[in-house]
Amino acid sequence: MGIIAGVVQEIVKFLFLRGHSAVFGASFGFGFGTAEVIMLLPLVFMDEDILEEMSERFSMPLPKLSLTGLVERHFAVMFHVGTSMLLTGGSLPVLLALAVLHSIVDGLGNLGNIGKIDVKKFETFFGFVSISVFLIAVR
């Protein structure tokens, strides 16, 4: 699911942002990233027993957010700000590159959520990617 979400999110952002200023892109990306944070915020405050019960009821693992998860959400906002700024140029190669990058990040994040890869290693990778995208966008 994360792989498809990454592609769809970047295409939607591209359609809205093409031809706008980088400042508009930064504002849009901040709002987009913040909306993701708000959607996941209830998980931060849930008791682990509730998460386990929900996980069993829906037959799927749910992520247990911690300080690592909160840091990851900050990186997510930075990622969305950077990608949104880059998409204002309206370049199809940039859209393709960002859609692939977003899909890789989301796919790895999902693997971390279900325990297939080490979460702290993923968060380190995601932090590097987010900071890099942001720095490229503001150069």
Salt bridges, closest charged atoms under 4 A:
GLU10 OE2 - LYS13 NZ 3.10
GLU10 OE2 - HIS102 ND1 2.54
GLU36 OE1 - ARG73 NH1 3.11
GLU36 OE2 - HIS80 NE2 3.15
GLU53 OE2 - ARG57 NH2 2.95
GLU72 OE1 - ARG73 NE 2.78
ASP106 OD2 - HIS102 NE2 3.28
